[in-house]
Amino acid sequence: MSESPLSPVLERQLLLQLGDRLQQLRKAHGLGTVEMAARAGITRNTLRAVESGDPGPSIGTYVRVMSILGVGGELALLANGAFQASVPGSASARSRRAASVVQVRISGDETSHRLQDMQSLALHTEAVRLAKKDKTLVTQALDVVNRWLATGDARSASLWREWQSVLSTGAWRKVLGRTRRAQQLRQASPLVVVLSEDVRQDILEQVRQLRSGIVINSTDAANPGALFAQKHSGTP
């Protein structure tokens, strides 16, 4: 698992929210996907990936899309040093003024299936990462799906046969997307069997924290400029 101060689940949730926001802005500007992709110099598939919060597209691709939609200013400020960490011992570091805080959460009024899909996506993202490194895990998942096809529910057979193809060819994007088909594949998945119980429980705990709320702000002067995420049970 990543040792980033931002957990893998939180990182993915932030990307998902960014993708949603960029899609909303595009629609608010009256831009279709064909025109938007042409302006950004990317394909429609790449634009779909950006608007899905896919970590695959380069940061440059995200920057181009954000700039066209008029929200690239914050990145420009960061790149030009407008946001700087306080120097230890300086007046700003000694300031008692509260640091800026950003809270990320899946709010209680959102439907439960969205949280469940976030959890499923996080589990599959980690399973795919492990499977890419260790092909024996792919074989293990293939054995499971073949067993299901031999003895399982015929109603899921088409999904399981698609899983055979995904596992055999490494077409991981099919199961890591936000399309309806990707969600259906994750619901009928043999892949999460490759995850150890410790890894599974760690991901489930990250999702529980996200549901309660995650606070992100600057750390103390001993570690200027760093970020931390902590569980926060209050209402935003």
C-alpha positions as CSV (number, residue, x, y, z in Angstrom):
1,M,0.0,0.0,0.0
2,S,1.1,3.6,-0.6
3,E,2.8,5.4,2.3
4,S,1.6,8.8,1.1
5,P,0.0,10.9,3.8
6,L,-3.1,10.8,1.6
7,S,-4.5,7.2,1.6
8,P,-4.9,5.5,-1.8
9,V,-8.7,5.6,-1.3
10,L,-8.7,9.3,-0.5
11,E,-6.4,10.0,-3.5
12,R,-8.8,8.2,-5.8
13,Q,-11.8,9.9,-4.3
14,L,-10.2,13.3,-4.9
15,L,-9.6,12.4,-8.6
16,L,-13.2,11.2,-8.9
17,Q,-14.5,14.5,-7.5
18,L,-12.1,16.4,-9.8
19,G,-13.4,14.5,-12.8
20,D,-17.0,15.1,-11.9
21,R,-16.2,18.8,-11.4
22,L,-14.5,19.1,-14.8
23,Q,-17.4,17.4,-16.5
24,Q,-19.9,19.8,-14.8
25,L,-17.8,22.8,-15.9
26,R,-17.6,21.5,-19.5
27,K,-21.4,21.2,-19.7
28,A,-21.9,24.6,-18.1
29,H,-19.7,26.0,-20.9
30,G,-21.9,24.4,-23.4
31,L,-19.1,22.3,-24.8
32,G,-19.7,18.8,-26.2
33,T,-17.1,16.0,-25.8
34,V,-15.9,16.3,-29.4
35,E,-15.3,20.1,-29.2
36,M,-13.7,19.8,-25.8
37,A,-11.4,17.0,-26.9
38,A,-10.4,18.9,-30.0
39,R,-9.6,22.1,-28.0
40,A,-7.4,20.1,-25.6
41,G,-5.7,18.2,-28.3
42,I,-6.7,14.8,-26.9
43,T,-9.0,12.0,-27.9
44,R,-12.6,11.6,-26.7
45,N,-11.5,8.5,-24.8
46,T,-8.8,10.4,-23.0
47,L,-11.4,13.1,-22.1
48,R,-13.7,10.4,-20.8
49,A,-10.8,9.1,-18.7
50,V,-10.2,12.6,-17.3
51,E,-13.9,13.2,-16.5
52,S,-13.9,9.8,-14.8
53,G,-11.0,10.8,-12.5
54,D,-8.8,8.1,-14.1
55,P,-5.2,8.4,-12.8
56,G,-3.9,7.2,-16.2
57,P,-3.9,10.5,-18.1
58,S,-0.8,12.6,-17.5
59,I,-1.0,15.7,-15.3
60,G,-0.4,17.7,-18.4
61,T,-3.6,16.4,-19.9
62,Y,-5.5,17.4,-16.7
63,V,-3.8,20.9,-16.9
64,R,-4.9,21.4,-20.5
65,V,-8.5,20.5,-19.7
66,M,-8.6,22.7,-16.6
67,S,-7.1,25.6,-18.4
68,I,-9.7,25.5,-21.2
69,L,-12.4,25.4,-18.5
70,G,-10.9,28.4,-16.7
71,V,-9.8,26.6,-13.6
72,G,-6.1,26.4,-14.3
73,G,-5.2,29.5,-12.2
74,E,-4.7,27.6,-8.9
75,L,-2.2,25.3,-10.6
76,A,-0.4,28.4,-12.1
77,L,-0.1,29.9,-8.6
78,L,1.3,26.7,-7.2
79,A,3.8,26.4,-10.0
80,N,5.0,30.0,-9.6
81,G,5.5,29.7,-5.9
82,A,2.5,31.6,-4.6
83,F,1.8,28.8,-2.2
84,Q,4.9,28.4,-0.1
85,A,5.6,26.5,3.1
86,S,6.4,28.6,6.2
87,V,10.1,28.7,7.1
88,P,10.8,27.2,10.5
89,G,11.2,29.9,13.1
90,S,9.6,32.6,10.9
91,A,6.7,34.8,11.9
92,S,4.3,32.9,9.7
93,A,5.4,29.6,11.2
94,R,4.9,31.0,14.7
95,S,1.5,32.4,13.8
96,R,-1.4,31.1,15.9
97,R,-3.8,31.7,13.1
98,A,-5.5,28.4,12.2
99,A,-4.2,26.6,9.1
100,S,-6.5,26.3,6.1
101,V,-8.5,23.1,6.2
102,V,-10.1,21.1,3.5
103,Q,-12.6,18.4,4.4
104,V,-13.4,15.5,2.0
105,R,-16.3,13.2,2.7
106,I,-19.0,11.2,1.1
107,S,-21.9,13.0,2.6
108,G,-24.8,11.2,4.3
109,D,-27.3,12.3,1.7
110,E,-25.5,10.5,-1.1
111,T,-26.9,7.1,-2.1
112,S,-25.2,4.1,-0.4
113,H,-24.5,2.4,-3.8
114,R,-21.9,5.2,-4.6
115,L,-20.0,4.4,-1.4
116,Q,-20.2,0.7,-2.2
117,D,-18.8,1.3,-5.7
118,M,-16.0,3.4,-4.3
119,Q,-15.1,0.5,-2.0
120,S,-15.3,-2.0,-4.9
121,L,-13.2,0.3,-7.1
122,A,-10.5,0.7,-4.4
123,L,-10.4,-3.1,-3.8
124,H,-10.0,-3.7,-7.6
125,T,-7.4,-1.0,-8.1
126,E,-5.2,-2.6,-5.5
127,A,-5.9,-6.1,-6.8
128,V,-4.9,-5.0,-10.3
129,R,-1.8,-3.4,-9.0
130,L,-0.8,-6.7,-7.4
131,A,-1.8,-8.8,-10.4
132,K,0.4,-6.7,-12.7
133,K,3.4,-7.6,-10.5
134,D,2.6,-11.2,-9.9
135,K,1.1,-13.2,-12.7
136,T,0.4,-16.2,-10.4
137,L,-2.4,-14.0,-8.9
138,V,-4.0,-13.8,-12.4
139,T,-3.9,-17.5,-12.7
140,Q,-5.5,-17.8,-9.3
141,A,-8.4,-15.5,-10.3
142,L,-8.8,-17.4,-13.6
143,D,-9.1,-20.7,-11.7
144,V,-11.8,-19.1,-9.6
145,V,-13.8,-17.8,-12.6
146,N,-13.5,-21.1,-14.4
147,R,-14.8,-22.9,-11.4
148,W,-17.7,-20.5,-11.2
149,L,-18.5,-21.0,-14.9
150,A,-18.6,-24.8,-14.3
151,T,-20.9,-24.7,-11.4
152,G,-22.3,-21.2,-11.0
153,D,-25.4,-19.2,-11.8
154,A,-26.0,-19.0,-15.6
155,R,-27.3,-15.4,-15.2
156,S,-23.7,-14.3,-14.4
157,A,-22.1,-16.4,-17.1
158,S,-21.6,-13.5,-19.6
159,L,-19.9,-11.4,-17.0
160,W,-17.6,-14.3,-16.0
161,R,-16.7,-15.0,-19.6
162,E,-15.8,-11.4,-20.0
163,W,-13.6,-11.7,-16.9
164,Q,-11.8,-14.6,-18.6
165,S,-11.0,-12.3,-21.4
166,V,-9.9,-9.4,-19.0
167,L,-7.7,-11.7,-17.0
168,S,-6.2,-13.4,-20.1
169,T,-5.4,-10.1,-21.9
170,G,-4.8,-7.7,-19.0
171,A,-7.6,-5.4,-20.2
172,W,-7.8,-3.8,-16.7
173,R,-9.4,-0.6,-17.9
174,K,-12.6,-2.5,-18.5
175,V,-13.0,-3.1,-14.8
176,L,-11.5,0.1,-13.4
177,G,-13.8,2.5,-15.2
178,R,-17.0,4.2,-14.0
179,T,-19.2,2.8,-16.7
180,R,-22.2,0.7,-16.0
181,R,-20.5,-2.3,-17.5
182,A,-17.4,-1.8,-15.3
183,Q,-19.6,-1.7,-12.2
184,Q,-21.4,-4.9,-13.3
185,L,-18.0,-6.6,-13.8
186,R,-16.8,-5.6,-10.3
187,Q,-20.0,-7.0,-8.8
188,A,-19.3,-10.4,-10.4
189,S,-15.5,-10.3,-9.8
190,P,-13.1,-13.1,-9.1
191,L,-10.2,-10.7,-8.8
192,V,-10.5,-9.6,-5.2
193,V,-9.7,-13.1,-4.1
194,V,-6.0,-12.3,-4.7
195,L,-6.1,-9.7,-1.8
196,S,-4.9,-10.8,1.6
197,E,-7.3,-10.2,4.5
198,D,-4.9,-7.6,5.9
199,V,-4.9,-5.6,2.7
200,R,-8.7,-6.0,2.3
201,Q,-9.3,-4.7,5.9
202,D,-7.0,-1.8,5.4
203,I,-8.9,-0.7,2.3
204,L,-12.2,-1.1,4.1
205,E,-11.0,1.0,7.0
206,Q,-9.9,3.8,4.5
207,V,-13.4,3.8,3.1
208,R,-15.0,4.0,6.5
209,Q,-12.8,7.0,7.4
210,L,-13.8,8.6,4.1
211,R,-17.4,8.2,5.0
212,S,-16.9,9.8,8.4
213,G,-14.9,12.6,6.8
214,I,-11.2,13.3,6.1
215,V,-9.6,16.6,7.1
216,I,-6.5,17.8,5.1
217,N,-4.4,20.7,6.3
218,S,-0.8,21.8,6.9
219,T,1.2,20.1,9.5
220,D,3.2,22.0,12.2
221,A,6.4,23.9,11.5
222,A,8.6,20.9,12.2
223,N,7.4,19.5,8.9
224,P,6.5,22.5,6.8
225,G,4.5,22.1,3.6
226,A,3.5,18.5,4.3
227,L,-0.1,17.3,4.4
228,F,-1.9,15.0,6.6
229,A,-5.2,13.3,6.6
230,Q,-7.1,12.4,9.8
231,K,-10.4,11.0,10.7
232,H,-12.9,13.7,11.4
233,S,-16.4,12.8,12.7
234,G,-17.9,16.3,12.7
235,T,-20.3,17.7,10.2
236,P,-18.7,19.9,7.5
